[in-house]
Every structure is written in structure tokens, then in C-alpha cells.
Amino acid sequence: MLWNSVGPRNERGFVSLDQFNEWRSRSAALEGMGALKLWTNDYGSQADWVQPSSSERVRAGFVTTNLFDLLGVHAARGRLFSSDDEEASGDIAVVSEAFWKRRMSADTAVIGRKLHLQIGRGRTRQSHLLSIVGVLPGSFRFTYPLETEVWVPLTRDSLSAEPGLALTLHVIGRLIDGLSLRQAQVDIDAVAASTIEVLPQFESAHVSVQALHEWVVGNADSVVLLGVCVATLVLLIACVTVATLLLARMSERRSEIVVRHALGASRMRLIRQFVVEGVALGLIGGCLGLVAAQAFLPFLVWALPDGVPRVDEIRIDPATLLFAAVVSTAAGLGASLIPAIKASAASDTRSIEAALPAAASWRRGLVALQVAVTVPLLTAAGLFLQSMWNSQHVKLGFDPSDTVAMDIRLLSTNYLRSPIEATRFADVLLARLRGLQGVAQVASTSSVPLQGVFDQTWMLNKEGGGPRGGPLQAVRVRDIDPDYFSLLRVSLRAGRTFSGQDVDGSKPVAILSESLARKWFGNDSPLGVHMRLRQQTEIIGVVADVRHERLDGSPEPALYLPRSQSHSTVFSVLVRTSSPAAVVGGMRAAVHAVDPRQPVDNIYLLESIVGNATATQRSLAYTVLAFAVMAYTLVLGGIFGIVSTTVAERTREIGIRCALGAQSSQLTGLIMRQTMSPVLLGASLGAIGAWWSSTLLQRFLFGVNALEVTSHFISCLLIVTFTIPACYLPARRATKITPLDALRQG
């Protein structure tokens, strides 16, 4: 993937047609290069599917005819685009499998079927009768979580009509075999430098080369990789727990081992027997794990963020079963190998009893290892829980509850030709929505918080752009209705909000966000100050900051203008209602009542948008917490079993101590000291490991210092506190042993 780096954070920027043509003709590292425009970012790529009684918006993509070949994609039905289509009139289309199934009822005669689309915006909007030539395979997805439904070729004519410097294209190239991304970056840097004379506008631009997989997946792979690492640690703890318990059983099976040796069993045969038993345990555990995985699969899909590619395709398939079988076998083998070797080394009762102290040392070491691995997991769970809490309780600056949002793009020529018509459409629509049952308030905005579909950015200073206004800075500009602030419950800090008198033809007015007012005017009041925007505009109010783009960092400075003075053709409608689910149908009907040909882009709950913004933190917290609880349970259960076995092994010793006058408290203290020492050692080592590993988690955390002491202390405290009962209960039973019990065992 090739893109222009934008801003100090190297954000992804689009590519112009002129850049694409120069790169394609000059690059020596790429054997092919294709381009595409998507519905996600380009108004000119918006498409409406015209049907007899209504229109429906579809998610369209426009690609050079070689793109699917570059990606190695083959049609599931029909064919895809070829080089011959580049010279054609562009009257063909390819549809996604989901579109074919959902909107065309999986019509087997889809090849050749006509698709009437209106494509573009305003004066560039044209009607196209496209013939479907192919259906893409279901495995092909390019945009997430919503996939592109219809693909149309970018012909020579359509490319030549594209403004050469307009930044609208995504560019994809295929590396020549044997070349690396680093070599491709060097090549593209050289190409970009050589085109400065032709394209001086891009002299300061930096072109980035990125693997397409990374571009599509984003940071989702890091989240999944973190989950895999945590799961691996839990598997390690499970193996160590089983190995420890198998070692503890060695003393219980000493008679069996002696008899087998006496009957001629070789050491290898005994090892094989114990390993087979361990592998059987592993496979049984694997089967139980698969059952649990199937049961918890819906929870996993719910917890993952929407941006994780192909999350809807997660299922237990043959590959999963094979992987589970291999891991279960390896886990059983690893857990049983050390106990098998230790148990098979002794051939008589005397040698077995002589080996018991060594086995006890091994058990203590494995207990320490269990605890040492569990502490970092508990620490990570604590950090992610804090992170989730912070993300869900960050001060948004607005109230998303009981609010439904609907995105509208007025792309028809009559709206673009007459902005007054766009305003009239919005006014009539809002009036109809206010009449719906259960609706409390209605307002429109050019950009919904944390959605930002139609956000605008202007370079402004406190004069608007004048030389005495100071340096220019990026300011988010939003067109809103008078009821916008009250609907979202955004606090007014000074002055007033917009009213019904702030209409077209009246005095132009604006409202500043609190951070922008502070940056431009300090402690002085901005009220009454005039700045040059579209025209001389008076600042009439200051409102609280709203987190509009992201939850972390500082809120972006914003400037608000009344919609009635801007005549925007792209906007969103906000409806506060007591029954959000019930009002959705009425909202669609209201749009079609105003203009039967106007499709609705999207309807969604504002709370769901806020939930999506915190989804990564939520999924990490739940996933790591679930694994940490499993690890914690394994450790406590393992320690309880080990101490119980240790007490059984030492029945004779305990009986002798009782006969010699040892008190119950002394016996309990002895066993507690010997069993808690590896726990304390493991907790100390685990604390060091948690401190080191926490620094690796910092980039996943929201508003939490990874080295914050509380989580580290609590994780160690949890381990030590709850292992005390696990050690005490078996130790307490040891005090019930009498000298007679010891004689019977002997």
C-alpha cells in the first residue's frame, strides 16, 4: 500500500492521479500498480441503487482494471475486470458475494443482470446502467467492518476526468519477487524525489510503503497477538500444574512401579506408559476446552472491536480442531515427561523413597514457576481493567444516551445547484421527525461525535485568517442546529447558543469550544469579537469541549456555525427519544416522505458509537481477565493438591513428631512454612517479571501508567492471600494424624 504521510503523526493521506501515474511509470521495485476510490472517503464515489419505487445507497468502489489481478483474486461467478475493460465505457460491475446473496437473493442468473446506479455528486452525478459480469468470492473483503458491495472499473475516460491533483486515490502495488518492503520504500523515495519538477505541489510530501495486510488489519493484529501470548502463558501454567500433580502422584504409585519393575518392565516401557497417560489427559482437556470455546465463542465475537477483520467468520473449523489436537498432545507430553523420567528411575521401594526428597524439590520449583507466571497475568488484568474503566468514564463533553443518529448525503443535482433546497429538505425532515411518537428533541449537525463522517477542518486564527491573528491552526468546523447543544447536553460556558433568529440573511454568528477560546483569547472574553470566516462573523458563545474524534488526548478545538447560514448538503440528524429502537422505522419513513428518491446512509445509536470507541479496551480487559482467572484457579487448585499429597507422603514423619510431643500449631507452622516458601519466591520473581512486561503493555493502555504500583501490589497480594487457605487446609488435616496412623502406614 502506498500513501502520502500527513501531519506530525504520519497519518494516512490519499494519493492524487498525477502522483499515481508518475509512480506507475517510474517505479522499478513494483511489477504492477493499481488504484481505487472508495465510498469511505470520496463523495464522488457515492452510489445510489435506483429501483422502481425508491433508491438505496450502496457501498461502491472504483478500481483500475488490473487491481483484482494484482491481488490474486478470482471470481466466484462470472469474471472480473480485464485490461480490455480499460478502453470500454465502464458500463460493467462486479458485486460482492454478500450483496449478491442479501440484495439479489442469490440469483443464479445474476451474470448479465442490470444494475441501475446513480454515481457521483451534484454536477458530476450521472446515471449508469451497469451489467453485472461477476461475483467476488466471499473471502474477499477490503473494508471493515462494512464491506464494499459494488465494484466499477476506472476506465481511461473516467481517469482522465479525475482532477490530477485531487487526493482521492488509494494505491496498491505488487513487489517484484525477491524485493523487500525496505527496498520498495527506497525505490519510491527516489521516484517521489524525481517527480518534484513535474509535481512541485508534493515537494514536502513523504510517501510511505506499507504491507497491505498491515494496512487492512491496523492494530488489530497486535490485540490478537497479545491474546495469543496470554493464552500461551495460561497453557504453560496448566502444563506445570499437571506436571506438579503427576510428580506428587509418584509416591502414591510407588508400589505399582516396584511391581512392574519386578515383572520385568523396562524403564522405557514405564516412561511410555506415563507419557501415554499424560497425553490422554491432554487430549481430554483439549476436548473440554473445545466445548468451552464453542460455548464462549459468541462472547468472544461480541468482545472484539468491530475493526478486527473477518471477526464474523470466527468459528471452530477442521484447522482449529487439528491445532487443538496438536497443542493438547504437546501439552500432555510436556506435562508428563519429567514425572515419567523421575518415576521410572527407581526400581525398588528403597530407591523410590530415596527419590522422594528430589521429587519434592522439583514440585516446589514448579510451584514457584506457576506463581511467577501467574503474577504478570494478574497484573496485566488489573491494568486493563483500569484502562477499560478510564475509557468508559472519560469525560465526553456530551450525553449519548437515548440518542439515534441518521446520516444524510444530498447528492442529487437539484440540491447541489440550489443550496436553499438542501436547507428546505433538512427543515421539513426535522419537522416531521419532531412529530414522531416518543421523540423529545431533534437537531442536525454536520458531524456526529466520535463518528466524524462529514467533519470539516479549516486553517484559522482568531481573526479567521488575518495576518494579525497569530499562526494558523487546524480547527474543526461544524454546522449545527439551535437545539444541538441542549439535545447532547453540552454545557454553555459563556454567552448564548444559536436561536431561531440566526438564519440566512441575519448577522453571521459563531460559537467557540472552550479550549479554542482559551488558546486564542486566554483569560479575555471572546464574546462580541468579529472574525473573518465566510464573511465577517461575531462570536456569541463558548461551550464545553467535546471529544469528537478520539477518547485519548485533549479534545480538538472546534468552531460551530448555524446550519441555516451554511446550507450544507451533507449532515446527520440526531433524535433523542425514550424508545430508540421503535423510532428507526419512522425516521426512514420521514426521509422518504420528504424525497422518495433520497436514500438513508446509516442509522445508529450514539451509545453504540461510544461503545465502539472503547471496544478495544473492553475486549483486552475481558480477555486478559478471563485468562488470568483461569491461571489463578489452576495455581490455587494445584497448590491445594500438592500440599494434600505432601501431607499424605509425610504421614509417618508427622506421626513420629506427634509421638515426640509436637503441638498442632507447630506441625501446622512447619508445613505452612515449607509450602509457602516457593509461593513467596514465585511471587517475588513474578513481580519482577510483571514490572518488566508491563512496559510492553503501555501502548495498549488508556490513561494508565503501566508501572503504577497498585496493580502490581494487588496481584502479589492476591496470590499470597489466597494461597494461604490452599496451604492451611491440608496442613490443618495433618494435625489430626496420630502415631497409630503412622504405624499403620509403615
Sequence and secondary structure as in RCSB ss.txt:
>XXXX:A:sequence
MLWNSVGPRNERGFVSLDQFNEWRSRSAALEGMGALKLWTNDYGSQADWVQPSSSERVRAGFVTTNLFDLLGVHA
ARGRLFSSDDEEASGDIAVVSEAFWKRRMSADTAVIGRKLHLQIGRGRTRQSHLLSIVGVLPGSFRFTYPLETEV
WVPLTRDSLSAEPGLALTLHVIGRLIDGLSLRQAQVDIDAVAASTIEVLPQFESAHVSVQALHEWVVGNADSVVL
LGVCVATLVLLIACVTVATLLLARMSERRSEIVVRHALGASRMRLIRQFVVEGVALGLIGGCLGLVAAQAFLPFL
VWALPDGVPRVDEIRIDPATLLFAAVVSTAAGLGASLIPAIKASAASDTRSIEAALPAAASWRRGLVALQVAVTV
PLLTAAGLFLQSMWNSQHVKLGFDPSDTVAMDIRLLSTNYLRSPIEATRFADVLLARLRGLQGVAQVASTSSVPL
QGVFDQTWMLNKEGGGPRGGPLQAVRVRDIDPDYFSLLRVSLRAGRTFSGQDVDGSKPVAILSESLARKWFGNDS
PLGVHMRLRQQTEIIGVVADVRHERLDGSPEPALYLPRSQSHSTVFSVLVRTSSPAAVVGGMRAAVHAVDPRQPV
DNIYLLESIVGNATATQRSLAYTVLAFAVMAYTLVLGGIFGIVSTTVAERTREIGIRCALGAQSSQLTGLIMRQT
MSPVLLGASLGAIGAWWSSTLLQRFLFGVNALEVTSHFISCLLIVTFTIPACYLPARRATKITPLDALRQG
>XXXX:A:secstr
 EEEEETTTTEEE EEHHHHHHHHHH SSEEEEEEEEETTT GGG EEEE SS EEEE EEEEETTHHHHHT   
SEE    GGGGGS S EEEE HHHHHHHSTT TT TT EEEEEESSGGG EEEEEEEEEE  TT   SSSS   E
EEEE HHHHHHS TT EEEEEEEEE TT  HHHHHHHHHHHHHHTTTT GGGTT EEEE  HHHHHHTTHHHHHH
HHHHHHHHHHHHHHHHHHHHHHHHTTTTHHHHHHHHHTT  HHHHHHHHHHHHHHHHHHHHHHHHHHHHHHHHHH
HHHS TTSTTGGG    HHHHHHHHHHHHHHHHHHHHHHHHHHHT  SHHHHHHHHHHHHHHHHHHHHHHHHHHH
HHHHHHHHHHHHHHHHHSS  SS  TTEEEEEEE  SHHHHH HHHHHHHHHHHHHHHHTSTTEEEEEEESS TT
T TT EEEEE TTSS TTS S EEEEEEEE TTHHHHHT  EEEE    TT  TTS  EEEEEHHHHHHHHTTS 
 TT EEESSSEEEEEEEE     S SSSS   EEEEEGGGT  SEEEEEEEES HHHHHHHHHHHHHHH TT   
 EEEEHHHHHHHHTHHHHHHHHHHHHHHHHHHHHHHHHHHHHHHHHHHHTHHHHHHHHHTT  HHHHHHHHHHHH
HHHHHHHHHHHHHHHHHHHHHHGGG SS  TT HHHHHHHHHHHHHHHHHHHHHHHHHHTT  HHHHHHH 
